[in-house]
Amino acid sequence: MNLQAPALIVIVPLIAALIALLLGYWKKSLAYPVTLVALFASFLASLSTLKTVITSGVIHYRMGKWAPPWGIEYTIDHLAAFVLVIITFVSFMVAVYSRKSVEKELPDKIVFFYPVFILQIVGFLGIVITGDLFNLYVFLEIASLAGYALIAIGEDGAPLASFRYIIMGTVGACFYLLGVGYLYIVTGSLNIADLARLLPELYNSKVVLVAFSFFLAGIAVKMAVFPLHIWLPDAYTHAPSSVTALIAALMTKVSAYVLIRVMYTVFQPSFSIEMIPVTVILCWMAAIAIIAGCILALAQTDLKRMLSYILVAEVGYILLGIALANRAGLTGAILHILNDAFMMLCLFLVVGAIAYRLDTREISEFRYLHRKMPFTMGAFVLAALSVIGIPPTCGFFSKWYLILGAIDARQWIFVAVLLVSSLLNAILFFRVIEYAYLEPASEHNGEGHKKIITQEVPFSMLFPILVSAAGIMTLGIFSGKIISTIIQFAIPASF
Amino acid sequence: MDTIYSIRPLLAVLVTMVASVLILLTGDRSKNLRESWTILASIVKFLIVFSMLPLILQGKILEYTIITLCEGISLQFRVDAFGMIFGLLASSLWIITSIYSIGYVRGLSEHAQTRYFFCFAICLSAAMGISFSGNLLTLFIFYEILTIATYPLVIHKETDDAVRGGRKYLVYTLTAGVAILFAIIYIYSLTGTTDFSAGGFLAGKGSAGVLVFLFVVLILGFGVKAGMMPFHEWLPTAMVAPTPVSALLHAVAVVKAGVFGCLRVILYVFGPKLLHDLGLWLILAYFAAFTVVVAGLYALAQDNFKRRLAFSTINNLAIIIMGAALISKSGIIGSMFHMVGHGYMKITLFFVAGAVYVKTHKEYISQLNGLGRQMPLTFGAFAIASMGIAGTPPVCGFISKWYLCLGALEAHEIIFLFVLLTSAMLDVAYFFPIIFNSFFKKPTEDDVKSHFDEAPMMMVIPLVITAIISLILGVFPNAFFHYFEIATTAAQAILGGA
């Protein structure tokens, strides 16, 4: 079992997608349990893989026993195992949540929803687990195509948003594919480990340089780095609640993972940092993304849209950590992949829950919400504090490492950007909190309050919200442990 | 110095966290049960803190490490003499404040009482965490929790004013928090540690320019909560909060946390020697002296009772910082003792303001004429505490002022002696009219009664107790809590190392 665990992570959900579709046709209610079981199995397999990686180092799994570089190899190092656990856990939580949410939002598409939903997750998992650049492209397309479909089944405006995403996303994927092609031309290999070995001699080649640029541009689109984020807010706002929770928590994180792989595994850090000034450019893009994301978020009245822009800023944090190119910065970036997945999961689940009960996401309609949905709002406040960076929530610790990275790199402007963004986030979230929690004295004249009946969302929706909120606290307190057991080994040795 | 591994500091912090959960669970269903959690937790907390006192007096340090946060920094509690002072002050005052709070919120039948007591308990956990923190990061974590937990208390009334006050409070404190965070990370980047050590740990760890910059950032950062001018504006605005909250803000937790942070930075991060070498102590002392005088002048002009007290607080906090900045032995002792003394005296004054408000709904000093005859206990306590703040013997304010003045002389800076004396004059000028008018002037308001008619006893008894404690501490500075002895121990540890 343990030996085959890496393969099971991907294959179990892949087969489950088919089974869910077939069983779903036979009986509508069966699609959901199949999804749950498959994702839970995948989660267990990824946990077992992570454990193996921690105890005995990198796993190389050869599909069908074909030796690389000809066969496809799964390479699971600390970083991959870490991200796999995040993906499987988050997607399991979203799956639990999606039953009631989908029943309400997409009553006649339940059977189609789950298979595509699983395919999306398979795409994410494949991207992370594979050790082959072209295979990565295939999974990237699986994830993207599933994503286009899932977004398009959302509310009014979703098809258009999805169409814009398709255009941008396809351009991004093409860039990535071009990069792969160029590298194949000069090296004749697609295996990541093999490429890492072959490339250093070719670092002066223009072709390699072009390939590298294509990679970065392609990934930047997928990752929604400002100003290539324009597809994101519309797509994420109009998508069904559980879809947004899934892709907001994972899509950008997985792309960040690909960026780290390309910059620091396929190419050596020395190339990415010293040969061309790409880290400088990326740092600035990240800084602009952080500030612009927060400021654009300020202008939104729809909570989901506001969060989408905050996500753009969060992507900026991860990018900044990667581009600072020192130990602390990269630690912060990898830690933030985890933390941000949890924060975004929690926040978007909460938005979905609010929309489920109120049928609106307008912030100004949130009055009395803390008494209608006390637990949901409690989770929201916790996640909000984490995004702001208040200790001991997990968001604080990724910020800590990012700032440390920026200070170590003596980049004062980026230090300032990180600090200021905390304050901007505080403004953003306390605005919502004021609407949801305050009851103007004029309405109750200091006397008793209006009687408000608590109407929490169903338990299957509340449970993932509470788990993710608890996760935000726990991950914060245990971040030292996470770094010393996993993340420090996930950072390339040369840092 | 002996270090003892003990879980007691953690328990002291956790007790109120647990209580806060119980309070939330109990809710409005049973008010008496909910309030009994508050009282129970406050007593247990105090006993835990008090049980550590004998060890501290023997010069030992209690330590408890919870978990490693990042390389070189742990979430760690380390109870030393200075932490003990703040811990004792906060936990002893919380018992009294809780009783008073119950009287206050019930007297006014306030709304959202569960939220109120919940946040109160969190605040106290945070205050305890701050006092026992073993390093800057741990301190910062609790400092931010305190900021957030106080916000719902400031906006408690949910009027437009309250919301505005709350926003202002957040803007000031969160911005300050960000500045502090930056400085802490910078220090970590330079030294790889943030553990406090008596006499400082930063010497020789960076160029003079960097160290000066860090000092300025840290002092301004912590100074915001301590009400240092020109960053004091949030404090009078936050006066819209219910009075027990103001009492908590001003005498126990929030502003004292700011002062505590400043003192930790001055004495335990930078240390007297480094500050002396960099010449920063004198600049800080002047800076604080400015606040001392200007806040005193501002206070004169306030007619709102609580606002006047607020400016008096700003004035006294600056005195504490000034005393520490003089980095002479007497100055440090005086500064630490004033932190305690001011706590007991100022909380009395706020309790008085609250009692007057609950009984008569009067908020302005000009309305208080003749009220002393109706509420003799309340105003008697006011007279004792305000005289103490002005430094009149035999109230405890006298002892701290005496040592602060000695500190100024030891540092050979006569000017601060004059600052202290001026401030005492100003105290007299803005407090004595209240005493005089309330007892000796004819009532100008119709509803002032000439016979005895006090506020609820749950409010009067606490304020009488705190007034009596201030009096006792003035005669026997070591009574009950050995405050003076602890302060001396702390000062010796700091200067001995230098």
Interface residues (C-beta under 8 A of the other chain):
Chain A: L385 I388 I390 P391 P392 F396 F397 W400 Y401 I403 L404 I407 D408 V415 L419 V420 S422 L423 A426 F430 E434 Y437 L438 E439 P440 A441 H444 G446 E447 G448 H449 I477 F478 S479 G480 K481 I483 S484
Chain B: I67 T68 L69 C70 E71 S74 L75 H111 A112 F140 I141 E144 I145 T147 I148 P152 I155 K157 E158 T159 D160 A162 V163 R167 L170 L174 T175 V178 A179 L181 F182 I185 Y186 Y188 S189
